[in-house]
């Protein structure tokens, strides 16, 4: 039960699923790294043995804004793709 990929090479569906899952994990890790870098730079004045309440609040707000912004961008991209898809379908009729 082999599936033909876009490159014309037959591939095992389980292998394709594994690759997709690993790609999603990598994208998630990159997102976490980027979010950590942005929020650390914004909120951390001086490293210490524990976070004070102001720094902790800053991190929480930063992460929430980062997630909100990422979700907004993803939604916008989906809307753009949908509108282009319906436009190209209309043009081909």
PDB file of N, CA, C and O in Angstrom:
ATOM      1  N   UNK A   1       0.840  -1.183   0.000  1.00  0.00           N
ATOM      2  CA  UNK A   1       0.000   0.000   0.000  1.00  0.00           C
ATOM      3  C   UNK A   1       0.893   1.257   0.000  1.00  0.00           C
ATOM      4  O   UNK A   1       0.992   1.961   1.005  1.00  0.00           O
ATOM      5  N   UNK A   2       1.528   1.515  -1.133  1.00  0.00           N
ATOM      6  CA  UNK A   2       2.450   2.639  -1.239  1.00  0.00           C
ATOM      7  C   UNK A   2       1.744   3.852  -1.815  1.00  0.00           C
ATOM      8  O   UNK A   2       0.805   3.728  -2.601  1.00  0.00           O
ATOM      9  N   UNK A   3       2.200   4.997  -1.423  1.00  0.00           N
ATOM     10  CA  UNK A   3       1.628   6.257  -1.882  1.00  0.00           C
ATOM     11  C   UNK A   3       2.675   6.977  -2.720  1.00  0.00           C
ATOM     12  O   UNK A   3       3.854   6.978  -2.366  1.00  0.00           O
ATOM     13  N   UNK A   4       2.261   7.589  -3.824  1.00  0.00           N
ATOM     14  CA  UNK A   4       3.192   8.330  -4.665  1.00  0.00           C
ATOM     15  C   UNK A   4       3.254   9.759  -4.158  1.00  0.00           C
ATOM     16  O   UNK A   4       2.226  10.416  -3.994  1.00  0.00           O
ATOM     17  N   UNK A   5       4.453  10.232  -3.912  1.00  0.00           N
ATOM     18  CA  UNK A   5       4.628  11.591  -3.419  1.00  0.00           C
ATOM     19  C   UNK A   5       4.706  12.556  -4.583  1.00  0.00           C
ATOM     20  O   UNK A   5       4.726  12.144  -5.743  1.00  0.00           O
ATOM     21  N   UNK A   6       4.751  13.852  -4.271  1.00  0.00           N
ATOM     22  CA  UNK A   6       4.803  14.879  -5.311  1.00  0.00           C
ATOM     23  C   UNK A   6       6.057  14.774  -6.157  1.00  0.00           C
ATOM     24  O   UNK A   6       6.070  15.270  -7.284  1.00  0.00           O
ATOM     25  N   UNK A   7       7.107  14.149  -5.656  1.00  0.00           N
ATOM     26  CA  UNK A   7       8.336  14.011  -6.441  1.00  0.00           C
ATOM     27  C   UNK A   7       8.285  12.774  -7.336  1.00  0.00           C
ATOM     28  O   UNK A   7       9.211  12.522  -8.106  1.00  0.00           O
ATOM     29  N   UNK A   8       7.187  11.993  -7.230  1.00  0.00           N
ATOM     30  CA  UNK A   8       7.047  10.821  -8.060  1.00  0.00           C
ATOM     31  C   UNK A   8       7.662   9.578  -7.448  1.00  0.00           C
ATOM     32  O   UNK A   8       7.630   8.518  -8.073  1.00  0.00           O
ATOM     33  N   UNK A   9       8.218   9.667  -6.254  1.00  0.00           N
ATOM     34  CA  UNK A   9       8.851   8.539  -5.593  1.00  0.00           C
ATOM     35  C   UNK A   9       7.837   7.897  -4.660  1.00  0.00           C
ATOM     36  O   UNK A   9       7.158   8.591  -3.903  1.00  0.00           O
ATOM     37  N   UNK A  10       7.730   6.560  -4.713  1.00  0.00           N
ATOM     38  CA  UNK A  10       6.812   5.855  -3.828  1.00  0.00           C
ATOM     39  C   UNK A  10       7.344   5.910  -2.400  1.00  0.00           C
ATOM     40  O   UNK A  10       8.536   5.715  -2.161  1.00  0.00           O
ATOM     41  N   UNK A  11       6.441   6.179  -1.453  1.00  0.00           N
ATOM     42  CA  UNK A  11       6.853   6.271  -0.058  1.00  0.00           C
ATOM     43  C   UNK A  11       5.842   5.558   0.826  1.00  0.00           C
ATOM     44  O   UNK A  11       4.655   5.492   0.507  1.00  0.00           O
ATOM     45  N   UNK A  12       6.314   5.042   1.909  1.00  0.00           N
ATOM     46  CA  UNK A  12       5.486   4.371   2.894  1.00  0.00           C
ATOM     47  C   UNK A  12       4.655   5.411   3.638  1.00  0.00           C
ATOM     48  O   UNK A  12       5.217   6.377   4.154  1.00  0.00           O
ATOM     49  N   UNK A  13       3.319   5.242   3.711  1.00  0.00           N
ATOM     50  CA  UNK A  13       2.472   6.216   4.411  1.00  0.00           C
ATOM     51  C   UNK A  13       2.884   6.419   5.873  1.00  0.00           C
ATOM     52  O   UNK A  13       2.814   7.531   6.396  1.00  0.00           O
ATOM     53  N   UNK A  14       3.319   5.322   6.533  1.00  0.00           N
ATOM     54  CA  UNK A  14       3.761   5.456   7.926  1.00  0.00           C
ATOM     55  C   UNK A  14       5.010   6.318   8.016  1.00  0.00           C
ATOM     56  O   UNK A  14       5.162   7.092   8.961  1.00  0.00           O
ATOM     57  N   UNK A  15       5.899   6.192   7.049  1.00  0.00           N
ATOM     58  CA  UNK A  15       7.105   7.018   7.020  1.00  0.00           C
ATOM     59  C   UNK A  15       6.729   8.477   6.798  1.00  0.00           C
ATOM     60  O   UNK A  15       7.277   9.368   7.446  1.00  0.00           O
ATOM     61  N   UNK A  16       5.801   8.720   5.890  1.00  0.00           N
ATOM     62  CA  UNK A  16       5.351  10.091   5.642  1.00  0.00           C
ATOM     63  C   UNK A  16       4.722  10.694   6.895  1.00  0.00           C
ATOM     64  O   UNK A  16       4.954  11.864   7.201  1.00  0.00           O
ATOM     65  N   UNK A  17       3.924   9.900   7.627  1.00  0.00           N
ATOM     66  CA  UNK A  17       3.303  10.398   8.851  1.00  0.00           C
ATOM     67  C   UNK A  17       4.378  10.695   9.897  1.00  0.00           C
ATOM     68  O   UNK A  17       4.308  11.710  10.590  1.00  0.00           O
ATOM     69  N   UNK A  18       5.364   9.818  10.011  1.00  0.00           N
ATOM     70  CA  UNK A  18       6.466  10.031  10.952  1.00  0.00           C
ATOM     71  C   UNK A  18       7.199  11.328  10.627  1.00  0.00           C
ATOM     72  O   UNK A  18       7.506  12.113  11.524  1.00  0.00           O
ATOM     73  N   UNK A  19       7.478  11.552   9.354  1.00  0.00           N
ATOM     74  CA  UNK A  19       8.183  12.764   8.932  1.00  0.00           C
ATOM     75  C   UNK A  19       7.356  13.999   9.249  1.00  0.00           C
ATOM     76  O   UNK A  19       7.901  15.007   9.699  1.00  0.00           O
ATOM     77  N   UNK A  20       6.055  13.938   9.023  1.00  0.00           N
ATOM     78  CA  UNK A  20       5.178  15.075   9.321  1.00  0.00           C
ATOM     79  C   UNK A  20       5.163  15.372  10.815  1.00  0.00           C
ATOM     80  O   UNK A  20       5.236  16.533  11.219  1.00  0.00           O
ATOM     81  N   UNK A  21       5.067  14.322  11.645  1.00  0.00           N
ATOM     82  CA  UNK A  21       5.065  14.516  13.097  1.00  0.00           C
ATOM     83  C   UNK A  21       6.382  15.126  13.550  1.00  0.00           C
ATOM     84  O   UNK A  21       6.389  16.037  14.378  1.00  0.00           O
ATOM     85  N   UNK A  22       7.492  14.638  13.020  1.00  0.00           N
ATOM     86  CA  UNK A  22       8.800  15.175  13.385  1.00  0.00           C
ATOM     87  C   UNK A  22       8.953  16.631  12.927  1.00  0.00           C
ATOM     88  O   UNK A  22       9.560  17.446  13.622  1.00  0.00           O
ATOM     89  N   UNK A  23       8.406  16.942  11.769  1.00  0.00           N
ATOM     90  CA  UNK A  23       8.441  18.327  11.279  1.00  0.00           C
ATOM     91  C   UNK A  23       7.641  19.240  12.195  1.00  0.00           C
ATOM     92  O   UNK A  23       8.070  20.356  12.488  1.00  0.00           O
ATOM     93  N   UNK A  24       6.478  18.774  12.650  1.00  0.00           N
ATOM     94  CA  UNK A  24       5.669  19.560  13.579  1.00  0.00           C
ATOM     95  C   UNK A  24       6.406  19.769  14.894  1.00  0.00           C
ATOM     96  O   UNK A  24       6.367  20.862  15.459  1.00  0.00           O
ATOM     97  N   UNK A  25       7.075  18.734  15.385  1.00  0.00           N
ATOM     98  CA  UNK A  25       7.857  18.864  16.616  1.00  0.00           C
ATOM     99  C   UNK A  25       8.959  19.908  16.438  1.00  0.00           C
ATOM    100  O   UNK A  25       9.196  20.726  17.327  1.00  0.00           O
ATOM    101  N   UNK A  26       9.625  19.876  15.293  1.00  0.00           N
ATOM    102  CA  UNK A  26      10.700  20.830  15.025  1.00  0.00           C
ATOM    103  C   UNK A  26      10.156  22.259  14.964  1.00  0.00           C
ATOM    104  O   UNK A  26      10.760  23.176  15.520  1.00  0.00           O
ATOM    105  N   UNK A  27       9.020  22.452  14.292  1.00  0.00           N
ATOM    106  CA  UNK A  27       8.416  23.786  14.219  1.00  0.00           C
ATOM    107  C   UNK A  27       8.033  24.282  15.609  1.00  0.00           C
ATOM    108  O   UNK A  27       8.214  25.458  15.925  1.00  0.00           O
ATOM    109  N   UNK A  28       7.503  23.385  16.437  1.00  0.00           N
ATOM    110  CA  UNK A  28       7.139  23.755  17.795  1.00  0.00           C
ATOM    111  C   UNK A  28       8.379  24.154  18.594  1.00  0.00           C
ATOM    112  O   UNK A  28       8.357  25.157  19.308  1.00  0.00           O
ATOM    113  N   UNK A  29       9.446  23.387  18.482  1.00  0.00           N
ATOM    114  CA  UNK A  29      10.690  23.704  19.192  1.00  0.00           C
ATOM    115  C   UNK A  29      11.236  25.062  18.752  1.00  0.00           C
ATOM    116  O   UNK A  29      11.711  25.842  19.578  1.00  0.00           O
ATOM    117  N   UNK A  30      11.168  25.339  17.456  1.00  0.00           N
ATOM    118  CA  UNK A  30      11.634  26.632  16.951  1.00  0.00           C
ATOM    119  C   UNK A  30      10.789  27.770  17.518  1.00  0.00           C
ATOM    120  O   UNK A  30      11.318  28.822  17.877  1.00  0.00           O
ATOM    121  N   UNK A  31       9.491  27.560  17.596  1.00  0.00           N
ATOM    122  CA  UNK A  31       8.592  28.573  18.144  1.00  0.00           C
ATOM    123  C   UNK A  31       8.905  28.841  19.615  1.00  0.00           C
ATOM    124  O   UNK A  31       8.972  29.994  20.042  1.00  0.00           O
ATOM    125  N   UNK A  32       9.095  27.768  20.388  1.00  0.00           N
ATOM    126  CA  UNK A  32       9.427  27.919  21.806  1.00  0.00           C
ATOM    127  C   UNK A  32      10.756  28.650  21.965  1.00  0.00           C
ATOM    128  O   UNK A  32      10.885  29.529  22.817  1.00  0.00           O
ATOM    129  N   UNK A  33      11.737  28.290  21.152  1.00  0.00           N
ATOM    130  CA  UNK A  33      13.043  28.951  21.220  1.00  0.00           C
ATOM    131  C   UNK A  33      12.914  30.443  20.909  1.00  0.00           C
ATOM    132  O   UNK A  33      13.483  31.282  21.608  1.00  0.00           O
ATOM    133  N   UNK A  34      12.168  30.761  19.866  1.00  0.00           N
ATOM    134  CA  UNK A  34      11.978  32.157  19.470  1.00  0.00           C
ATOM    135  C   UNK A  34      11.247  32.931  20.567  1.00  0.00           C
ATOM    136  O   UNK A  34      11.624  34.055  20.898  1.00  0.00           O
ATOM    137  N   UNK A  35      10.205  32.326  21.125  1.00  0.00           N
ATOM    138  CA  UNK A  35       9.436  32.978  22.176  1.00  0.00           C
ATOM    139  C   UNK A  35      10.311  33.205  23.404  1.00  0.00           C
ATOM    140  O   UNK A  35      10.257  34.274  24.011  1.00  0.00           O
ATOM    141  N   UNK A  36      11.110  32.217  23.773  1.00  0.00           N
ATOM    142  CA  UNK A  36      12.003  32.348  24.925  1.00  0.00           C
ATOM    143  C   UNK A  36      13.005  33.469  24.704  1.00  0.00           C
ATOM    144  O   UNK A  36      13.258  34.273  25.601  1.00  0.00           O
ATOM    145  N   UNK A  37      13.569  33.518  23.512  1.00  0.00           N
ATOM    146  CA  UNK A  37      14.555  34.559  23.200  1.00  0.00           C
ATOM    147  C   UNK A  37      13.943  35.960  23.300  1.00  0.00           C
ATOM    148  O   UNK A  37      14.528  36.859  23.903  1.00  0.00           O
ATOM    149  N   UNK A  38      12.779  36.131  22.712  1.00  0.00           N
ATOM    150  CA  UNK A  38      12.111  37.442  22.716  1.00  0.00           C
ATOM    151  C   UNK A  38      11.743  37.856  24.142  1.00  0.00           C
ATOM    152  O   UNK A  38      12.026  38.978  24.560  1.00  0.00           O
ATOM    153  N   UNK A  39      11.115  36.948  24.880  1.00  0.00           N
ATOM    154  CA  UNK A  39      10.638  37.302  26.216  1.00  0.00           C
ATOM    155  C   UNK A  39      11.784  37.441  27.210  1.00  0.00           C
ATOM    156  O   UNK A  39      11.720  38.277  28.110  1.00  0.00           O
ATOM    157  N   UNK A  40      12.825  36.639  27.061  1.00  0.00           N
ATOM    158  CA  UNK A  40      13.980  36.762  27.952  1.00  0.00           C
ATOM    159  C   UNK A  40      14.622  38.136  27.784  1.00  0.00           C
ATOM    160  O   UNK A  40      14.926  38.816  28.764  1.00  0.00           O
ATOM    161  N   UNK A  41      14.823  38.533  26.531  1.00  0.00           N
ATOM    162  CA  UNK A  41      15.449  39.827  26.251  1.00  0.00           C
ATOM    163  C   UNK A  41      14.587  40.976  26.778  1.00  0.00           C
ATOM    164  O   UNK A  41      15.111  41.962  27.296  1.00  0.00           O
ATOM    165  N   UNK A  42      13.287  40.849  26.646  1.00  0.00           N
ATOM    166  CA  UNK A  42      12.366  41.912  27.054  1.00  0.00           C
ATOM    167  C   UNK A  42      12.223  42.015  28.574  1.00  0.00           C
ATOM    168  O   UNK A  42      12.137  43.119  29.111  1.00  0.00           O
ATOM    169  N   UNK A  43      12.198  40.876  29.270  1.00  0.00           N
ATOM    170  CA  UNK A  43      11.803  40.868  30.680  1.00  0.00           C
ATOM    171  C   UNK A  43      12.938  40.695  31.686  1.00  0.00           C
ATOM    172  O   UNK A  43      12.799  41.109  32.837  1.00  0.00           O
ATOM    173  N   UNK A  44      14.035  40.106  31.288  1.00  0.00           N
ATOM    174  CA  UNK A  44      15.058  39.733  32.262  1.00  0.00           C
ATOM    175  C   UNK A  44      16.090  40.840  32.424  1.00  0.00           C
ATOM    176  O   UNK A  44      16.897  41.080  31.527  1.00  0.00           O
ATOM    177  N   UNK A  45      16.061  41.514  33.572  1.00  0.00           N
ATOM    178  CA  UNK A  45      17.045  42.558  33.854  1.00  0.00           C
ATOM    179  C   UNK A  45      18.359  41.938  34.312  1.00  0.00           C
ATOM    180  O   UNK A  45      19.419  42.191  33.740  1.00  0.00           O
ATOM    181  N   UNK A  46      18.265  41.124  35.351  1.00  0.00           N
ATOM    182  CA  UNK A  46      19.466  40.473  35.871  1.00  0.00           C
ATOM    183  C   UNK A  46      19.086  39.088  36.385  1.00  0.00           C
ATOM    184  O   UNK A  46      18.132  38.946  37.149  1.00  0.00           O
ATOM    185  N   UNK A  47      19.836  38.067  35.964  1.00  0.00           N
ATOM    186  CA  UNK A  47      19.542  36.708  36.432  1.00  0.00           C
ATOM    187  C   UNK A  47      19.740  36.601  37.941  1.00  0.00           C
ATOM    188  O   UNK A  47      20.641  37.223  38.504  1.00  0.00           O
ATOM    189  N   UNK A  48      18.911  35.826  38.572  1.00  0.00           N
ATOM    190  CA  UNK A  48      19.006  35.602  40.003  1.00  0.00           C
ATOM    191  C   UNK A  48      18.532  34.206  40.338  1.00  0.00           C
ATOM    192  O   UNK A  48      18.177  33.444  39.439  1.00  0.00           O
ATOM    193  N   UNK A  49      18.518  33.853  41.617  1.00  0.00           N
ATOM    194  CA  UNK A  49      18.105  32.503  42.012  1.00  0.00           C
ATOM    195  C   UNK A  49      16.618  32.239  41.769  1.00  0.00           C
ATOM    196  O   UNK A  49      16.212  31.090  41.595  1.00  0.00           O
ATOM    197  N   UNK A  50      15.806  33.302  41.758  1.00  0.00           N
ATOM    198  CA  UNK A  50      14.378  33.132  41.428  1.00  0.00           C
ATOM    199  C   UNK A  50      13.834  34.426  40.840  1.00  0.00           C
ATOM    200  O   UNK A  50      14.428  35.495  40.982  1.00  0.00           O
ATOM    201  N   UNK A  51      12.683  34.302  40.171  1.00  0.00           N
ATOM    202  CA  UNK A  51      12.072  35.463  39.524  1.00  0.00           C
ATOM    203  C   UNK A  51      11.294  36.289  40.540  1.00  0.00           C
ATOM    204  O   UNK A  51      10.592  35.745  41.393  1.00  0.00           O
ATOM    205  N   UNK A  52      11.427  37.612  40.436  1.00  0.00           N
ATOM    206  CA  UNK A  52      10.565  38.454  41.257  1.00  0.00           C
ATOM    207  C   UNK A  52       9.206  38.556  40.564  1.00  0.00           C
ATOM    208  O   UNK A  52       9.061  38.160  39.407  1.00  0.00           O
ATOM    209  N   UNK A  53       8.227  39.081  41.266  1.00  0.00           N
ATOM    210  CA  UNK A  53       6.863  39.089  40.723  1.00  0.00           C
ATOM    211  C   UNK A  53       6.748  39.954  39.469  1.00  0.00           C
ATOM    212  O   UNK A  53       5.975  39.628  38.568  1.00  0.00           O
ATOM    213  N   UNK A  54       7.501  41.047  39.399  1.00  0.00           N
ATOM    214  CA  UNK A  54       7.447  41.906  38.211  1.00  0.00           C
ATOM    215  C   UNK A  54       7.978  41.162  36.988  1.00  0.00           C
ATOM    216  O   UNK A  54       7.388  41.235  35.911  1.00  0.00           O
ATOM    217  N   UNK A  55       9.079  40.453  37.151  1.00  0.00           N
ATOM    218  CA  UNK A  55       9.668  39.698  36.032  1.00  0.00           C
ATOM    219  C   UNK A  55       8.755  38.558  35.616  1.00  0.00           C
ATOM    220  O   UNK A  55       8.580  38.302  34.424  1.00  0.00           O
ATOM    221  N   UNK A  56       8.176  37.876  36.585  1.00  0.00           N
ATOM    222  CA  UNK A  56       7.262  36.773  36.278  1.00  0.00           C
ATOM    223  C   UNK A  56       6.044  37.279  35.509  1.00  0.00           C
ATOM    224  O   UNK A  56       5.624  36.661  34.531  1.00  0.00           O
ATOM    225  N   UNK A  57       5.485  38.386  35.943  1.00  0.00           N
ATOM    226  CA  UNK A  57       4.340  38.985  35.252  1.00  0.00           C
ATOM    227  C   UNK A  57       4.719  39.381  33.827  1.00  0.00           C
ATOM    228  O   UNK A  57       3.946  39.181  32.891  1.00  0.00           O
ATOM    229  N   UNK A  58       5.911  39.942  33.674  1.00  0.00           N
ATOM    230  CA  UNK A  58       6.387  40.327  32.340  1.00  0.00           C
ATOM    231  C   UNK A  58       6.475  39.110  31.429  1.00  0.00           C
ATOM    232  O   UNK A  58       6.037  39.160  30.280  1.00  0.00           O
ATOM    233  N   UNK A  59       7.046  38.003  31.943  1.00  0.00           N
ATOM    234  CA  UNK A  59       7.155  36.782  31.142  1.00  0.00           C
ATOM    235  C   UNK A  59       5.783  36.251  30.739  1.00  0.00           C
ATOM    236  O   UNK A  59       5.572  35.875  29.585  1.00  0.00           O
ATOM    237  N   UNK A  60       4.854  36.222  31.688  1.00  0.00           N
ATOM    238  CA  UNK A  60       3.508  35.716  31.397  1.00  0.00           C
ATOM    239  C   UNK A  60       2.856  36.569  30.313  1.00  0.00           C
ATOM    240  O   UNK A  60       2.302  36.035  29.352  1.00  0.00           O
ATOM    241  N   UNK A  61       2.917  37.889  30.461  1.00  0.00           N
ATOM    242  CA  UNK A  61       2.321  38.788  29.464  1.00  0.00           C
ATOM    243  C   UNK A  61       3.005  38.642  28.108  1.00  0.00           C
ATOM    244  O   UNK A  61       2.340  38.627  27.072  1.00  0.00           O
ATOM    245  N   UNK A  62       4.324  38.534  28.114  1.00  0.00           N
ATOM    246  CA  UNK A  62       5.067  38.399  26.867  1.00  0.00           C
ATOM    247  C   UNK A  62       4.669  37.125  26.130  1.00  0.00           C
ATOM    248  O   UNK A  62       4.421  37.152  24.924  1.00  0.00           O
ATOM    249  N   UNK A  63       4.609  36.014  26.853  1.00  0.00           N
ATOM    250  CA  UNK A  63       4.242  34.734  26.233  1.00  0.00           C
ATOM    251  C   UNK A  63       2.814  34.804  25.688  1.00  0.00           C
ATOM    252  O   UNK A  63       2.546  34.339  24.580  1.00  0.00           O
ATOM    253  N   UNK A  64       1.909  35.378  26.460  1.00  0.00           N
ATOM    254  CA  UNK A  64       0.518  35.494  25.992  1.00  0.00           C
ATOM    255  C   UNK A  64       0.427  36.350  24.733  1.00  0.00           C
ATOM    256  O   UNK A  64      -0.304  35.995  23.808  1.00  0.00           O
ATOM    257  N   UNK A  65       1.147  37.464  24.675  1.00  0.00           N
ATOM    258  CA  UNK A  65       1.134  38.311  23.479  1.00  0.00           C
ATOM    259  C   UNK A  65       1.779  37.589  22.301  1.00  0.00           C
ATOM    260  O   UNK A  65       1.305  37.707  21.171  1.00  0.00           O
ATOM    261  N   UNK A  66       2.845  36.848  22.549  1.00  0.00           N
ATOM    262  CA  UNK A  66       3.514  36.095  21.493  1.00  0.00           C
ATOM    263  C   UNK A  66       2.553  35.069  20.890  1.00  0.00           C
ATOM    264  O   UNK A  66       2.464  34.930  19.670  1.00  0.00           O
ATOM    265  N   UNK A  67       1.840  34.358  21.757  1.00  0.00           N
ATOM    266  CA  UNK A  67       0.873  33.351  21.293  1.00  0.00           C
ATOM    267  C   UNK A  67      -0.260  34.029  20.529  1.00  0.00           C
ATOM    268  O   UNK A  67      -0.656  33.557  19.463  1.00  0.00           O
ATOM    269  N   UNK A  68      -0.787  35.133  21.064  1.00  0.00           N
ATOM    270  CA  UNK A  68      -1.862  35.866  20.375  1.00  0.00           C
ATOM    271  C   UNK A  68      -1.410  36.317  18.988  1.00  0.00           C
ATOM    272  O   UNK A  68      -2.141  36.173  18.008  1.00  0.00           O
ATOM    273  N   UNK A  69      -0.209  36.859  18.917  1.00  0.00           N
ATOM    274  CA  UNK A  69       0.316  37.344  17.641  1.00  0.00           C
ATOM    275  C   UNK A  69       0.508  36.202  16.654  1.00  0.00           C
ATOM    276  O   UNK A  69       0.160  36.324  15.480  1.00  0.00           O
ATOM    277  N   UNK A  70       1.061  35.091  17.131  1.00  0.00           N
ATOM    278  CA  UNK A  70       1.261  33.927  16.264  1.00  0.00           C
ATOM    279  C   UNK A  70      -0.065  33.411  15.735  1.00  0.00           C
ATOM    280  O   UNK A  70      -0.183  33.083  14.554  1.00  0.00           O
ATOM    281  N   UNK A  71      -1.070  33.337  16.612  1.00  0.00           N
ATOM    282  CA  UNK A  71      -2.391  32.862  16.199  1.00  0.00           C
ATOM    283  C   UNK A  71      -3.021  33.820  15.187  1.00  0.00           C
ATOM    284  O   UNK A  71      -3.639  33.377  14.219  1.00  0.00           O
ATOM    285  N   UNK A  72      -2.870  35.123  15.402  1.00  0.00           N
ATOM    286  CA  UNK A  72      -3.399  36.110  14.466  1.00  0.00           C
ATOM    287  C   UNK A  72      -2.765  35.929  13.086  1.00  0.00           C
ATOM    288  O   UNK A  72      -3.460  35.943  12.070  1.00  0.00           O
ATOM    289  N   UNK A  73      -1.454  35.760  13.057  1.00  0.00           N
ATOM    290  CA  UNK A  73      -0.748  35.594  11.784  1.00  0.00           C
ATOM    291  C   UNK A  73      -1.205  34.330  11.078  1.00  0.00           C
ATOM    292  O   UNK A  73      -1.452  34.352   9.872  1.00  0.00           O
ATOM    293  N   UNK A  74      -1.322  33.216  11.818  1.00  0.00           N
ATOM    294  CA  UNK A  74      -1.789  31.971  11.210  1.00  0.00           C
ATOM    295  C   UNK A  74      -3.202  32.116  10.645  1.00  0.00           C
ATOM    296  O   UNK A  74      -3.481  31.661   9.536  1.00  0.00           O
ATOM    297  N   UNK A  75      -4.084  32.749  11.406  1.00  0.00           N
ATOM    298  CA  UNK A  75      -5.455  32.962  10.921  1.00  0.00           C
ATOM    299  C   UNK A  75      -5.472  33.816   9.664  1.00  0.00           C
ATOM    300  O   UNK A  75      -6.220  33.536   8.728  1.00  0.00           O
ATOM    301  N   UNK A  76      -4.649  34.856   9.641  1.00  0.00           N
ATOM    302  CA  UNK A  76      -4.574  35.747   8.481  1.00  0.00           C
ATOM    303  C   UNK A  76      -4.063  34.988   7.254  1.00  0.00           C
ATOM    304  O   UNK A  76      -4.588  35.155   6.153  1.00  0.00           O
ATOM    305  N   UNK A  77      -3.047  34.161   7.446  1.00  0.00           N
ATOM    306  CA  UNK A  77      -2.513  33.365   6.329  1.00  0.00           C
ATOM    307  C   UNK A  77      -3.560  32.396   5.796  1.00  0.00           C
ATOM    308  O   UNK A  77      -3.687  32.220   4.584  1.00  0.00           O
ATOM    309  N   UNK A  78      -4.315  31.762   6.706  1.00  0.00           N
ATOM    310  CA  UNK A  78      -5.374  30.847   6.273  1.00  0.00           C
ATOM    311  C   UNK A  78      -6.437  31.588   5.465  1.00  0.00           C
ATOM    312  O   UNK A  78      -6.897  31.094   4.436  1.00  0.00           O
ATOM    313  N   UNK A  79      -6.824  32.770   5.933  1.00  0.00           N
ATOM    314  CA  UNK A  79      -7.814  33.576   5.205  1.00  0.00           C
ATOM    315  C   UNK A  79      -7.296  33.938   3.819  1.00  0.00           C
ATOM    316  O   UNK A  79      -8.032  33.864   2.835  1.00  0.00           O
ATOM    317  N   UNK A  80      -6.035  34.326   3.746  1.00  0.00           N
ATOM    318  CA  UNK A  80      -5.432  34.699   2.464  1.00  0.00           C
ATOM    319  C   UNK A  80      -5.407  33.513   1.514  1.00  0.00           C
ATOM    320  O   UNK A  80      -5.731  33.648   0.334  1.00  0.00           O
ATOM    321  N   UNK A  81      -5.020  32.345   2.031  1.00  0.00           N
ATOM    322  CA  UNK A  81      -4.985  31.153   1.187  1.00  0.00           C
ATOM    323  C   UNK A  81      -6.378  30.777   0.704  1.00  0.00           C
ATOM    324  O   UNK A  81      -6.563  30.409  -0.456  1.00  0.00           O
ATOM    325  N   UNK A  82      -7.364  30.872   1.608  1.00  0.00           N
ATOM    326  CA  UNK A  82      -8.734  30.546   1.206  1.00  0.00           C
ATOM    327  C   UNK A  82      -9.246  31.499   0.136  1.00  0.00           C
ATOM    328  O   UNK A  82      -9.879  31.068  -0.828  1.00  0.00           O
ATOM    329  N   UNK A  83      -8.977  32.782   0.298  1.00  0.00           N
ATOM    330  CA  UNK A  83      -9.463  33.747  -0.684  1.00  0.00           C
ATOM    331  C   UNK A  83      -8.752  33.566  -2.022  1.00  0.00           C
ATOM    332  O   UNK A  83      -9.370  33.730  -3.073  1.00  0.00           O
ATOM    333  N   UNK A  84      -7.485  33.236  -2.000  1.00  0.00           N
ATOM    334  CA  UNK A  84      -6.761  32.970  -3.250  1.00  0.00           C
ATOM    335  C   UNK A  84      -7.270  31.708  -3.904  1.00  0.00           C
ATOM    336  O   UNK A  84      -7.404  31.642  -5.126  1.00  0.00           O
ATOM    337  N   UNK A  85      -7.561  30.679  -3.071  1.00  0.00           N
ATOM    338  CA  UNK A  85      -8.085  29.423  -3.609  1.00  0.00           C
ATOM    339  C   UNK A  85      -9.419  29.626  -4.284  1.00  0.00           C
ATOM    340  O   UNK A  85      -9.639  29.121  -5.385  1.00  0.00           O
ATOM    341  N   UNK A  86     -10.324  30.365  -3.640  1.00  0.00           N
ATOM    342  CA  UNK A  86     -11.635  30.596  -4.245  1.00  0.00           C
ATOM    343  C   UNK A  86     -11.508  31.496  -5.465  1.00  0.00           C
ATOM    344  O   UNK A  86     -12.272  31.347  -6.419  1.00  0.00           O
ATOM    345  N   UNK A  87     -10.551  32.434  -5.452  1.00  0.00           N
ATOM    346  CA  UNK A  87     -10.339  33.304  -6.602  1.00  0.00           C
ATOM    347  C   UNK A  87      -9.838  32.491  -7.788  1.00  0.00           C
ATOM    348  O   UNK A  87     -10.336  32.649  -8.902  1.00  0.00           O
ATOM    349  N   UNK A  88      -8.844  31.611  -7.553  1.00  0.00           N
ATOM    350  CA  UNK A  88      -8.297  30.813  -8.656  1.00  0.00           C
ATOM    351  C   UNK A  88      -9.323  29.816  -9.172  1.00  0.00           C
ATOM    352  O   UNK A  88      -9.344  29.509 -10.364  1.00  0.00           O
ATOM    353  N   UNK A  89     -10.200  29.290  -8.259  1.00  0.00           N
ATOM    354  CA  UNK A  89     -11.255  28.381  -8.714  1.00  0.00           C
ATOM    355  C   UNK A  89     -12.238  29.138  -9.599  1.00  0.00           C
ATOM    356  O   UNK A  89     -12.707  28.597 -10.600  1.00  0.00           O
ATOM    357  N   UNK A  90     -12.554  30.374  -9.248  1.00  0.00           N
ATOM    358  CA  UNK A  90     -13.475  31.188 -10.039  1.00  0.00           C
ATOM    359  C   UNK A  90     -12.876  31.466 -11.404  1.00  0.00           C
ATOM    360  O   UNK A  90     -13.573  31.414 -12.417  1.00  0.00           O
ATOM    361  N   UNK A  91     -11.586  31.760 -11.430  1.00  0.00           N
ATOM    362  CA  UNK A  91     -10.907  32.075 -12.685  1.00  0.00           C
ATOM    363  C   UNK A  91     -10.845  30.866 -13.617  1.00  0.00           C
ATOM    364  O   UNK A  91     -10.858  31.029 -14.837  1.00  0.00           O
ATOM    365  N   UNK A  92     -10.778  29.648 -13.055  1.00  0.00           N
ATOM    366  CA  UNK A  92     -10.655  28.459 -13.909  1.00  0.00           C
ATOM    367  C   UNK A  92     -12.000  28.005 -14.448  1.00  0.00           C
ATOM    368  O   UNK A  92     -12.037  27.183 -15.363  1.00  0.00           O
ATOM    369  N   UNK A  93     -13.126  28.520 -13.907  1.00  0.00           N
ATOM    370  CA  UNK A  93     -14.461  28.105 -14.380  1.00  0.00           C
ATOM    371  C   UNK A  93     -14.796  28.692 -15.732  1.00  0.00           C
ATOM    372  O   UNK A  93     -15.877  28.439 -16.263  1.00  0.00           O
TER     373      UNK A  93
END
